[in-house]
Amino acid sequence: LATKFSYTGQACICTNRLLVQEGIYDRFMNAFSNAVKSLKVGSGFSEGVAQGPLINEAAVQKVESLVQDAISKGAKVVVGGKRHNLGFTFYEPTIISDVKNEMLIARQEIFGPVAPVIKFKTEEEAIQIANDTDAGLAAYLFTNNIQRSWRVSEALEYGIVGVNEGIYSYEVAPFGGFKQSGLGREGSKYGLDEYLEIKCICMGNMG
């Protein structure tokens, strides 16, 4: 929930696609659906509210177009899938199944409370799907296998990988991505590198 629905999905490190292994897919979808249905939508000043509005009308329209494109290509809405009855720029927390990686919703940053779920069979397939994008800021991995956690973390082409952790925001950790997610890092001691100039002095024989 944290990886997808923090900030109503409007953060650069929010999950854009959820990859779920086929052996646990049905159990996961049942538990995940129940959790998403329980998310209370409303004003952030109200008690118990977990999801607020999107930033503007254009953001809602983008979410709507991505959801409709996915449906037109065979995806199914499991939870939500439309504007919330509160009106304005509120959108229902949404889960979409039967998502393919070629759909726009799997290729573009959603920036909204929509979770597209992709089923995979093998670890290698999951890594291939995860890396099949021109972005590479943040990825999240959940496993009970310590060997897999290291193996997959190193294979993922992302600047940030959370292992069994859904929130990433620490001033002591480097923040930045791979590919089209930018160059350089901010935060941590490595953030200073962007403000430093490297000088090379090549000195010949003085004898």
Disulfide bonds with the S-S distance in Angstrom:
none
